[in-house]
Amino acid sequence: MSRFIIKYRILTGRILFFFTVAFLFGGCSKDDNDPVTDIDGNVYKTVVIGEQVWMAENLRVTRFNDGTPINLTENNEEWQNATIAAFSWYENDSSLFGNQYGALYNGYAAQDKRICPTGWHVPGVNDFLELIETLGGTLTAGGKLKSNDKLQWQEPNAGADNSSHFSALPAGMRYFEGTFSSASYFTGYWSAIEVNADSATSISLSYLDSKVVFSDNSKKSGFSIRCVKNTQ
């Protein structure tokens, strides 16, 4: 067999291997995309997952993208009585939790289309469903979304491998009456879907399992927000 044929077969084999790998892993890219900056100047890492581009950090903006302030609401009674967009930091401590966990927004804020940077939006249920399907379904996608940082999530943090590079952290929540709960155990993300005037849909991840759970919650609850990039 000539050297030319041997070299040709080696080259062909390498090309075939490359395209096989690209085919197998192309459905869930792990490469970071260009960062995005909000109106406050906060810069967020982003990640490509399947055909979507997601923020890889929780939103921490304090103004809508037209410059209008979002109400910082620390008092429990004021939080409970709010019927307009509001946010807070976990335990009202921005220095400890702000950069790490982002802000907790009520459902009224999540429903406002101005909250994400221009060209991005709060995900609808279909956005979440596409993300979950790309990562293997509701029973296991949560593990692929969760950070596997043992200093952040309470053990066992079941199934967590962060293979999606979404890097979900246990940012906790704020109950409708204003109390904070579940940091290191739980995180919830608002969707843009309104159930009715008083409630909206969210997803949640828990340290106990690798599931993604959909639920309808009072708009007075406080959850995190992850923006997804608009499609062309």
N, C-alpha and C positions, 0 to 999 in steps of 0.2 A: 504494500500500500504506500503511495507516495506521501511525502511530507506535506504537500499541499492539501491532500484529502484529509490527513490527520488534523492539521491546523484548522481546516474548514469545519470539521465535525466538532472540535473543541469549542470553536467560536460559536457555532450554532447552538451547542448545548448550553453555553453561558447565556446566550440571548434568550433561549427558551426558559431557563431558570429564572432570569430577571423578570420576564413577563408573567411567569407563573406566580412569583412572589407578589408582583404588582396587582395581579388579579385577585389573589387571596386576601390581601390586606388593603386594597384600595377602597373598600366599603367603609372603612373606619380609620381615617387618617389620624395619626398622632402628632403630626407636625404643627407647631405653633404658627398661627397666622399673624398678620400685622396687628399691633396693639391698637386700641381705640381710646380716645380721650373724651371725657364728658365736659360739660360746660363749666364745672368747677376746676378743671385742670387735672382731675384724677385720671391716671393712665391704667388701663386694664389689659392684662394678657388675654389672648383669644386662642381658640383651638378649633380646628376643622374636625367635625365628626360626621362621617358619611358625606352628605351633600350640604350640610349645615355649618355655619360658623357661629360659635357661641362665645360669650365671655367666659373666661376661665377663673373669674373672681366675682364676688357678689357686688352688686351696685352699692355705691356709697354717696351718690350725688345728693345735694341739698337744695337744688333748684331744678325746675323744669328746663327743657332745652331752649325755651324762649326767654329765660332769665327770671321767670316768676318763682319766688321762694316757695318751698314746700314747708309746711308748718312743723317745726321741731316741737314735739309735744312730750314733755317729761312727766307732768302731773297725771296721776292715775285717773282722776275724775274727768279731766279734760280729754284724756285719751278715750275713755269710755263714751263720752258724749259727742265725740267728733263725728261729723257727717261730711267732712271734706278731707282732702288729701293730707296725710300727716306721716311723720316718721319719727323714729327715736333710735338711739344706740342701745345695745343690750346693757341693762342695768344703768342706763343713762350715763355710761362711761365711754366717751369716744376715744380717749387716749389709750384705753386698754383693749377695746373691742372694735374700734372703727375701721382701722386698716386691715385687721385680720378677718373680721366677720362681715364687714359692710354694715349697712343700716337695715333696720326692720321697718317696713312700710305697711300702712294699713291698705285695705282693699280699694279704697277710694283713690289712693295714689297709684296703685297698680293698674287701675282702669283708665288712667289718664295717658293718652298717647304721646304726651310730651316728656314722659319721665326718662326714656332711654335717649342716648345720643342720636342725632339725626342719622338716618339710614339704618337704625336698629329698632327693635320693638320688643315689648313684653310678649313672651311666647303664648300662642293659643294652644288649645288642647291638641290640635293636629301637629303643631310643632313638637310638643312633648311626645306624642305618639310616634312620630318619625324618629326622634332621638332614641326612644326606648326600643323600637323595632330594630334599629341599627345595632343596638347593643344587646340584642338577644331576647328581649321580652321583659315583662314586668317582674318576673320572679328573680331575675339575675342582674338586670340593668343597674339597679341601685348600687351593687357592689362595684361595678365598673365606673360608676360616677363618683363614688366616695373616695376621698383621700385616704391613704393607708397610713397616715401619720399617727403613730401611737400616742404622741403627746397631745393630740387634738381630740380624737374620738375615744370614748370610753370603750373598754373591752367588752365583748369580743369583736366589735366592729365587723360583723359577719360578712364574709364574701368580699371585703374591700380590697381592691387591687389598683384602683385608679387607672385602669388600662385605657380609658378614654381620654385621660388628661383633663377631665372636667374639674377635678380637684374639689369636690364638694366638702365643705367643712361644717361641723355641728354648731351652727350659729344660733340655735335655740329659737324662741318665739316670744311674742308678747300676747297674752290673753286679752280678750275683749274688755275685761275690767281693768286692764293696765299692768298686771303683774307679769314679771318675766319668768321664763322657765326653760329647762331642758338643754341649755348649752352643754356641749360635749356628748349629748345623747341623741340629738334630733336636729334636722333642718327641714324647713318648708320653703317652697318657692311658689309665688303667685303666678297664675296664668292671667291672660287678658279676658278670660271668659266670665261674663257676669251671669249668675244663676237667676237672680232677681235683684230688686233694689237694695236688698240687705246682705246678700251673700255672693261669693265668687268661688271659682274652682282653683285648687292648688294641688301640688304634688308634695310628697314628703319622703324622707329617707331616715332610717333608724339604725342605731348601733346594733340592734338585735338581729337584723336579717339583711338580705341583699335585695329586697323588694323596692319597687316604686309604687307608692300608694296614692291614688287620686281621691280627693275629698272636697266637699263643699263647706266653706267656712264663712263665718260672719266677716263682713268687711271691716269690722272693728278689730279683728285680729291683726297681729304684726308678723309678717314673714319676710324672707329675703326675696330679692329679684335677680334673675339672670337674664340679660337681654340676648336676643338672637338677631343676627344680621338679616336685613331685608334681602330677598332674592331679586335678581335683576328681571 
